[in-house]
Amino acid sequence: MDEKEVFGFGLMRLPLLDEKDESSINQELVNEMVDYYMDHGYNYFDTSYAYHNGQSEAAFKKAVSDRYPRESFRIADKMPTWLLTNEEDNQKYFDEMLERCGVDYFDNFFIHNINDAWLPLAENANTFDFIEKVKVEGKAKRIGFSLHAKPEVLEKVLEEHHIFDFVQLQLNYVDWDDEMLSASKCHEICVEHGLSIFVMEPIKGGTLVNLPEDVDKMLKDANPDVSAANWALRFAASQENVEIVLSGMNSMDQMIDNVNTFTDFKPLTDDETELLHVASAKVRENIPIPCSYCKYCVEHCPSGIPIPDFFHLYNFDHQIPNFNNTFNYNILAQAYTKASDCTECGECMEYCTQKLEIPEYMKKVAGKFEGN
């Protein structure tokens, strides 16, 4: 693995001038971070139509495409799947993204966030055919999609569409053995299909740098000279077929630490990997709703509530507050049923393998995302 290829600058969590305003990007600091990143031999940027309330692409243009020759950098962007209403929308948004980024082609282009709710939108808009077309035209050098779904969805998409160069997965040492996210299984499927893997959330939105005390001590005792982020990034980059590991940085200190991690990169040893599996179990102990995602409850819910999906969002919000969690909840609620539609009949509890008080947890979910 060439360390110069594996470290990508994710433009989802850029530094802000006003922490309450996602669009108030600190452009001066972004420019400085880009310069440091490029000066150290890295050149891969990942953005989206949605990031920073639509301002991430503009920040990229100001920091990169307006200041560096096109051949010196690579840019990845993503089709806003949730906005697609018809086939014509594909070209409309694609052209708008090119303009926003200040480029005439994308190095990598994604269908953004394939999941149960948004996959039908991409299919109905013929987005799979569209991204294949822009690749043939040279407007996108390589094509793929980002996944926020279970392995079954990944397998379905790859079996039905043989057009992809890569898949972007949420992959980190906590999600690796998670029964819902099944990052290890998704990784295995991509390897079986011979696809490159682009890693998002290697630090789980900051969770893996804000570790419980005992976990932090465990890692420091093993290697006092590296950061918690170093452990997480090296885990992701050490996996088979991983081409790019994205890191969303909002300070120069984070940038410097990440550059140090990938310069003279050292893959995890077997002992270090085992240590992270132990750390992962301890981190998961702090998850508020210990759902195993067996889905037996869903099969017996008269209201059709996607119980495990709501529990996952609630847990994720506990770890990463305000990370588009309410937005994602509303998408699921529109596609299925709201948490507040729970009638407290208790039928689900008879089938819960974890013996959870599901109706009580549903109240917490509704309180968090519906304000009830």
C-alpha positions, -999 to +999 in steps of 0.1 A: +000+000+000+013+035-009+006+058+020+004+087-005-027+071-020-046+060+011-052+092+030-082+113+018-094+147+030-131+144+038-149+177+035-179+170+058-167+184+091-147+215+081-138+242+107-166+268+113-167+304+122-199+298+141-204+264+156-242+267+154-241+275+116-229+246+094-225+269+064-201+293+082-170+276+070-137+291+081-123+294+045-089+308+056-082+278+078-095+254+052-070+268+027-042+264+052-052+228+059-054+221+021-019+235+016-004+214+044-021+183+030-010+189-006+025+199+005+029+165+021+020+147-011-017+139-007-043+150-031-077+132-026-108+152-016-143+139-009-173+162-008-211+160-013-240+182-025-253+181+010-223+187+033-223+219+053-257+229+041-245+228+005-214+249+011-187+221+012-184+221-026-179+259-027-153+256+000-135+230-021-135+253-051-121+282-032-094+261-015-084+237-042-097+241-078-093+279-078-058+276-064-043+244-078-039+230-114-066+203-122-040+176-127-026+180-092-057+169-072-085+143-073-121+151-063-150+128-054-186+140-053-220+123-048-254+123-064-280+136-038-302+105-040-329+118-016-336+147-040-342+126-071-378+127-085-372+118-121-345+108-146-338+144-156-327+152-121-295+132-125-281+155-152-293+186-134-276+179-101-245+165-118-240+197-138-246+218-107-220+199-088-194+203-115-200+240-114-200+242-077-166+224-075-151+244-104-142+213-124-152+197-157-150+161-145-150+141-113-122+116-106-147+095-086-185+099-086-209+082-062-245+075-058-249+089-023-261+068+007-276+036-007-300+022+019-335+006+021-353+040+018-332+056-010-323+027-032-358+028-048-353+065-055-321+058-074-337+029-093-368+049-103-346+078-116-323+054-135-293+067-116-273+036-122-276+040-159-267+077-156-235+072-137-224+046-162-231+071-190-210+099-174-182+074-170-183+065-207-183+103-215-153+108-193-171+131-169-165+107-141-133+086-143-145+060-119-180+053-103-193+037-072-217+043-043-217+049-006-235+024+016-255+029+048-273-004+049-270-041+058-249-066+038-280-079+021-286-045+004-249-043-007-251-078-021-284-070-040-269-039-056-237-056-067-255-086-081-279-064-101-254-037-113-220-048-126-208-013-133-189-002-101-152+004-095-155+009-057-178+010-027-176+035+002-182+018+035-185+029+071-156+009+085-140+012+119-130-011+147-162-007+167-185-013+137-164-042+124-183-067+146-215-047+151-244-070+145-264-043+127-237-025+106-217-057+099-188-037+086-167-069+084-193-087+063-197-057+039-160-055+036-159-092+027-185-088+000-166-060-016-134-081-016-153-110-031-165-088-059-129-074-065-139-038-057-118-011-042-130+001-008-132+037+003-136+041+040-158+067+057-162+072+094-129+055+104-131+074+136-169+071+139-175+108+138-151+115+167-163+086+190-130+069+187-110+099+198-133+105+228-129+071+243-140+058+277-111+063+303-103+026+305-101+022+268-080+053+263-056+040+290-054+006+274-043+021+241-019+045+257-003+017+277+002-002+244+017+027+226+020+061+244+035+078+214+004+077+191-031+092+193-064+075+195-071+086+160-039+069+148-052+036+161-085+040+143-071+052+110-045+024+109-072-002+116-092+010+086-061+013+063-048-021+073-079-039+058-077-057+024-087-038-008-088-004+011-078+023-013-087+055+005-094+062+042-112+095+046-107+117+076-129+147+083-107+173+100-116+207+114-083+218+128-047+220+118-037+198+148-059+170+134-044+174+099-009+172+113-017+141+133-033+124+104-004+132+080+020+118+106-001+086+108+000+080+071+036+091+064+058+060+069+025+041+075+027+010+097-001-016+093-015-030+125+002-061+139-019-091+150-015-082+186-026-046+180-057-059+160-066-081+189-062-052+213-087-032+192-112-060+193-111-058+231-114-020+230-143-023+207-162-045+231-156-020+259-168+010+237-200-009+229-207-013+266-215+024+266-242+021+239-275+031+255-298+006+238-281-029+235-301-040+204-287-070+185-306-062+153-321-096+150-354-080+137-377-105+153-395-075+169-402-059+135-419-091+122-444-089+151-450-051+154-486-044+143-476-008+136-447-017+112-422+004+131-385-002+120-375-007+157-338-017+153-332+011+128-346+037+152-325+022+180-294+024+159-300+061+151-307+068+188-274+051+198-255+069+170-269+102+182-256+094+217-222+090+202-223+117+176-250+143+185-266+163+156-249+143+129-278+144+105-295+120+128-329+137+129-328+141+091-322+103+088-349+096+113-374+116+093-365+097+061-371+064+078-403+076+095-416+087+061-408+054+045-421+033+074-438+045+107-428+070+134-417+059+169-446+078+184-470+055+166-460+027+190-492+016+208-473-001+236-490-034+229-459-052+240-461-079+213-425-071+202-411-078+236-421-114+234-397-119+206-368-097+217-337-117+221-322-090+244-354-088+265-355-050+260-384-028+272-390-017+236-421+005+242-401+025+268-372+029+245-396+040+217-407+069+239-370+079+242-366+077+204-397+098+199-385+123+225-351+126+208-362+129+172-398+141+173-396+164+204-424+144+222 
